Amino acid sequence: MAPWRMGIAHQRFYFFPAAAPTLPPLLVRVVRPTAPNAAEPAVEFAEALADAKAGALAWAWSGAGGPPAPLGDFSPHLDDQDPQDAELLAFHGRTLELWWTAEELLPASFAIGPGADEEAFWDWLAASRDDDAFVARLRRPATRIAVRLVTEADARLVDTPLLLVDDVDWLTADEFAHLAHGGGLAALTARPPATSPAVTQAEFRAAKLALVERALAHDLAHGDRRSAAFRASELARFDPPAALALIERLAGSLKRKDDRKGIVWALAYALHRLRREPARADLLERWRAASDALRSDILAELARLDRYP
């Protein structure tokens, strides 16, 4: 994580009890966007956005007359390369059989997750939460329950893409002011989003990419190469060839006044995120042949980052 990017984006799960005896409870997964810890209004907005999205998605899937109230929320550390976490990180949700437990006197303090049996669940929980005291307070035995996982792709949030920001910094200053203080967030979630037609992965990626591209265009138009360099790792998630082109552009355009150290780290981190992109090898080969000071520093930082998964 970059030193100036605090409060990093993470997956948050909200549990909504069943709206009727014939319906399953809902486990709604949303992204709580990145926000700098030093900027309290940004952090407050990131929290409000996560809460509002979860309420809107639960409303769409519960058929209730308004956004239902969640029992609480849960934020495990998940790894998209771990098969155990795959069902919780699926693009579209479905009915899942999971394990549930909570503190005896505080039901809103809960844990929910996968496991072939209860012992496997407790092992998963210990690995996914760096809080032994929390885990120790949870009631045993855990209970096996069926829940309907609902994701951001299970309703048409793509039709209101400002709800899909993964970083508060993707917003313009005017949008942030309107959403955080001008009632815009409430207006965007004043009715449940449509659940059909089904959202495709291409639609979802396009909505996120458009937000990143817009923010990047602002960085470049204002000569902010530092912000653009940090943006490269975001672009890498949605358009790897464009991210590689941006990295090459920035590496060849630094000015004397630029934050060289920060840009070196940011470009190395973006290249690290692109380690599975075949075209990365060609770029690295060209840079090693060029052997100028800036590219050599980026390559040295990349070698350090690539030692870790």
C-alpha positions as CSV (number, residue, x, y, z in Angstrom):
1,M,0.0,0.0,0.0
2,A,1.3,3.4,-0.8
3,P,2.2,5.6,2.2
4,W,-0.3,8.3,1.2
5,R,-3.2,5.7,0.5
6,M,-4.5,4.9,4.0
7,G,-7.8,3.2,4.9
8,I,-7.5,1.0,1.9
9,A,-10.5,-0.5,0.1
10,H,-11.8,-3.8,1.4
11,Q,-14.7,-6.1,1.1
12,R,-17.3,-5.7,3.8
13,F,-20.2,-8.1,4.5
14,Y,-23.5,-7.0,6.0
15,F,-25.9,-9.5,7.5
16,F,-29.6,-8.8,7.1
17,P,-32.0,-11.2,8.9
18,A,-34.7,-12.9,6.8
19,A,-37.5,-10.6,5.7
20,A,-40.0,-13.4,5.9
21,P,-40.1,-17.0,7.1
22,T,-39.9,-18.3,3.6
23,L,-36.9,-16.2,2.6
24,P,-33.2,-16.7,3.5
25,P,-31.2,-14.1,5.4
26,L,-29.0,-11.9,3.1
27,L,-25.3,-11.6,3.3
28,V,-24.5,-8.4,1.3
29,R,-20.9,-7.8,0.1
30,V,-19.8,-4.3,-0.9
31,V,-16.5,-2.5,-1.3
32,R,-15.7,0.1,1.3
33,P,-13.6,2.4,-0.8
34,T,-10.1,3.7,0.0
35,A,-10.0,7.0,1.9
36,P,-7.0,8.8,3.6
37,N,-7.2,8.4,7.3
38,A,-6.0,11.9,7.8
39,A,-9.0,13.3,5.9
40,E,-12.0,12.6,8.3
41,P,-14.7,13.7,5.8
42,A,-13.4,11.2,3.3
43,V,-13.3,8.4,5.8
44,E,-16.9,9.3,6.9
45,F,-18.0,9.3,3.3
46,A,-16.4,5.9,2.6
47,E,-18.2,4.4,5.6
48,A,-21.5,6.0,4.5
49,L,-21.1,4.8,1.0
50,A,-20.6,1.2,2.1
51,D,-23.6,1.4,4.4
52,A,-25.8,3.0,1.7
53,K,-24.8,0.4,-1.0
54,A,-25.5,-2.5,1.4
55,G,-28.9,-1.1,2.3
56,A,-29.8,-0.5,-1.3
57,L,-28.8,-4.1,-2.4
58,A,-30.7,-5.6,0.6
59,W,-33.7,-3.6,-0.3
60,A,-33.6,-4.8,-3.9
61,W,-33.4,-8.4,-2.9
62,S,-35.7,-8.5,0.2
63,G,-38.7,-6.9,-1.4
64,A,-39.1,-4.8,1.7
65,G,-40.9,-1.4,1.7
66,G,-37.6,0.4,2.4
67,P,-33.9,-0.3,3.1
68,P,-33.8,-3.0,5.8
69,A,-31.5,-2.6,8.8
70,P,-28.5,-4.9,9.0
71,L,-27.7,-6.9,12.2
72,G,-24.1,-5.8,11.7
73,D,-21.1,-6.1,9.4
74,F,-18.0,-8.3,9.2
75,S,-14.7,-7.7,7.3
76,P,-12.5,-10.8,7.0
77,H,-9.2,-10.7,5.2
78,L,-9.9,-12.6,1.9
79,D,-7.5,-13.8,-0.8
80,D,-8.8,-14.2,-4.3
81,Q,-6.2,-17.0,-4.9
82,D,-7.5,-19.0,-1.9
83,P,-10.1,-21.6,-3.0
84,Q,-11.8,-21.3,0.5
85,D,-12.5,-17.7,-0.2
86,A,-13.7,-18.2,-3.7
87,E,-17.4,-18.5,-2.9
88,L,-17.4,-15.3,-0.8
89,L,-15.7,-13.4,-3.6
90,A,-17.8,-14.7,-6.5
91,F,-18.9,-12.0,-9.1
92,H,-22.6,-12.9,-8.7
93,G,-24.0,-14.2,-5.4
94,R,-26.1,-17.3,-4.8
95,T,-27.4,-19.3,-1.8
96,L,-24.5,-20.6,0.3
97,E,-24.2,-22.9,3.3
98,L,-21.9,-21.0,5.8
99,W,-21.0,-21.1,9.5
100,W,-22.3,-18.4,11.8
101,T,-21.4,-17.4,15.3
102,A,-21.6,-14.2,17.4
103,E,-20.7,-12.9,20.8
104,E,-23.2,-14.1,23.4
105,L,-24.4,-10.7,24.5
106,L,-23.6,-8.8,21.3
107,P,-25.2,-10.4,18.3
108,A,-24.1,-7.6,16.0
109,S,-20.5,-8.7,16.7
110,F,-20.5,-11.8,14.5
111,A,-18.4,-13.9,12.2
112,I,-19.6,-15.9,9.2
113,G,-17.7,-17.9,6.7
114,P,-17.0,-21.2,4.9
115,G,-15.8,-24.5,6.0
116,A,-16.3,-28.2,5.1
117,D,-17.0,-28.7,8.8
118,E,-17.0,-26.6,11.9
119,E,-13.3,-27.2,12.7
120,A,-12.4,-26.0,9.2
121,F,-14.5,-22.8,9.8
122,W,-12.7,-22.0,13.0
123,D,-9.3,-22.5,11.2
124,W,-10.5,-20.2,8.4
125,L,-11.7,-17.6,10.9
126,A,-8.4,-17.5,12.7
127,A,-6.5,-17.0,9.5
128,S,-9.0,-14.3,8.2
129,R,-9.1,-12.2,11.3
130,D,-6.0,-10.8,13.0
131,D,-7.8,-10.5,16.3
132,D,-7.5,-13.5,18.6
133,A,-9.4,-11.7,21.4
134,F,-12.4,-11.3,19.1
135,V,-12.3,-14.9,18.0
136,A,-12.1,-16.0,21.6
137,R,-15.3,-14.2,22.5
138,L,-17.4,-15.9,19.9
139,R,-19.9,-18.5,20.9
140,R,-19.1,-22.2,20.3
141,P,-20.4,-24.2,18.6
142,A,-21.0,-22.3,15.4
143,T,-24.2,-22.9,13.5
144,R,-24.6,-23.9,9.9
145,I,-27.0,-21.6,8.1
146,A,-28.1,-21.0,4.5
147,V,-27.7,-17.4,3.3
148,R,-28.2,-15.6,0.0
149,L,-25.0,-13.8,-0.9
150,V,-25.7,-10.6,-2.7
151,T,-22.9,-8.7,-4.5
152,E,-22.6,-5.3,-6.1
153,A,-23.2,-7.1,-9.5
154,D,-26.5,-8.6,-8.3
155,A,-28.3,-5.3,-8.9
156,R,-27.7,-2.6,-11.5
157,L,-25.4,-0.3,-9.6
158,V,-23.6,0.1,-13.0
159,D,-26.5,2.5,-13.9
160,T,-25.3,4.8,-11.0
161,P,-21.5,4.3,-11.3
162,L,-20.6,6.8,-8.6
163,L,-21.7,4.1,-6.2
164,L,-19.0,1.9,-7.5
165,V,-15.9,3.9,-6.7
166,D,-13.1,1.9,-5.0
167,D,-11.3,5.1,-4.0
168,V,-12.8,8.3,-2.8
169,D,-10.2,10.0,-4.9
170,W,-11.9,8.8,-8.1
171,L,-14.6,11.4,-7.4
172,T,-14.3,15.1,-8.5
173,A,-14.3,17.7,-5.8
174,D,-17.9,18.7,-6.8
175,E,-19.1,15.1,-6.8
176,F,-17.6,14.5,-3.4
177,A,-19.2,17.6,-1.9
178,H,-22.6,16.7,-3.4
179,L,-22.5,13.1,-2.3
180,A,-20.9,13.6,1.1
181,H,-22.7,16.8,2.2
182,G,-25.3,17.7,-0.4
183,G,-27.7,14.8,0.0
184,G,-26.5,13.2,-3.3
185,L,-25.8,9.8,-1.8
186,A,-29.3,9.6,-0.3
187,A,-30.8,10.6,-3.6
188,L,-28.8,7.8,-5.4
189,T,-30.1,5.2,-3.0
190,A,-33.7,6.5,-2.6
191,R,-35.1,3.6,-4.4
192,P,-33.9,0.0,-4.8
193,P,-31.7,-0.7,-7.8
194,A,-33.1,-2.9,-10.5
195,T,-32.0,-6.6,-10.4
196,S,-32.5,-7.2,-14.1
197,P,-31.1,-7.4,-16.7
198,A,-28.2,-9.2,-15.1
199,V,-25.0,-7.2,-14.9
200,T,-22.1,-8.7,-16.9
201,Q,-18.5,-8.6,-15.9
202,A,-17.8,-6.5,-19.0
203,E,-20.3,-3.9,-17.9
204,F,-18.9,-3.9,-14.4
205,R,-15.3,-3.5,-15.5
206,A,-16.3,-0.8,-18.0
207,A,-18.0,1.2,-15.3
208,K,-15.0,1.0,-13.0
209,L,-12.5,1.7,-15.8
210,A,-14.4,4.8,-16.8
211,L,-14.0,6.2,-13.3
212,V,-10.3,5.5,-13.2
213,E,-9.7,6.9,-16.7
214,R,-11.6,10.1,-15.8
215,A,-9.5,10.6,-12.6
216,L,-6.3,9.8,-14.5
217,A,-7.1,12.3,-17.2
218,H,-7.5,15.0,-14.5
219,D,-4.1,14.0,-13.1
220,L,-2.4,14.3,-16.4
221,A,-4.1,17.5,-17.4
222,H,-2.8,19.1,-14.2
223,G,0.7,17.8,-14.6
224,D,0.3,15.6,-11.4
225,R,2.6,12.8,-12.3
226,R,2.7,11.5,-8.8
227,S,-1.0,10.9,-8.6
228,A,-0.9,9.5,-12.1
229,A,1.8,7.0,-11.1
230,F,-0.3,5.8,-8.1
231,R,-3.3,5.6,-10.5
232,A,-1.3,3.1,-12.7
233,S,-2.0,0.2,-10.2
234,E,-5.7,1.0,-10.3
235,L,-5.7,1.0,-14.1
236,A,-3.8,-2.3,-14.1
237,R,-6.9,-4.0,-12.6
238,F,-9.1,-3.1,-15.5
239,D,-6.9,-2.4,-18.5
240,P,-3.4,-3.9,-18.2
241,P,-2.1,-2.7,-21.7
242,A,-3.2,0.8,-20.9
243,A,-1.4,0.6,-17.5
244,L,1.8,-0.6,-19.1
245,A,1.6,2.3,-21.6
246,L,1.0,4.8,-18.7
247,I,4.0,3.4,-16.8
248,E,6.3,3.8,-19.9
249,R,5.0,7.4,-20.4
250,L,5.5,8.4,-16.8
251,A,9.0,6.9,-16.6
252,G,10.0,9.0,-19.6
253,S,8.5,12.3,-18.5
254,L,9.6,13.1,-15.0
255,K,10.5,16.7,-14.1
256,R,13.0,18.0,-11.6
257,K,10.3,19.0,-9.1
258,D,8.5,15.7,-9.1
259,D,8.5,13.3,-6.1
260,R,10.9,10.9,-7.6
261,K,10.9,8.5,-4.6
262,G,7.1,8.3,-4.5
263,I,6.8,7.8,-8.3
264,V,9.5,5.0,-8.3
265,W,7.5,3.1,-5.6
266,A,4.2,3.7,-7.4
267,L,5.4,2.5,-10.8
268,A,7.1,-0.5,-9.3
269,Y,4.0,-1.4,-7.4
270,A,1.9,-1.1,-10.6
271,L,4.4,-3.4,-12.4
272,H,4.2,-5.9,-9.5
273,R,0.4,-6.0,-9.9
274,L,0.9,-6.7,-13.6
275,R,3.2,-9.7,-12.9
276,R,0.8,-12.1,-14.6
277,E,0.6,-9.8,-17.7
278,P,2.7,-11.3,-20.5
279,A,3.6,-7.9,-22.0
280,R,5.3,-6.9,-18.8
281,A,8.4,-9.0,-19.7
282,D,9.0,-7.1,-22.9
283,L,8.9,-3.8,-21.0
284,L,11.3,-5.0,-18.3
285,E,13.7,-6.3,-21.0
286,R,13.7,-2.9,-22.7
287,W,14.3,-1.1,-19.4
288,R,17.2,-3.4,-18.4
289,A,18.8,-2.6,-21.7
290,A,18.3,1.1,-21.3
291,S,19.8,1.0,-17.8
292,D,19.1,4.7,-16.9
293,A,19.0,5.7,-13.3
294,L,15.2,6.1,-12.9
295,R,14.3,2.8,-14.6
296,S,17.0,1.0,-12.7
297,D,15.6,2.3,-9.4
298,I,12.1,1.1,-10.4
299,L,13.5,-2.3,-11.4
300,A,15.2,-2.6,-8.0
301,E,12.0,-1.7,-6.1
302,L,10.1,-4.2,-8.3
303,A,12.5,-7.0,-7.5
304,R,11.9,-6.4,-3.8
305,L,8.1,-6.4,-4.3
306,D,8.1,-9.5,-6.6
307,R,9.7,-11.5,-3.8
308,Y,6.3,-11.5,-2.1
309,P,3.1,-13.0,-3.6
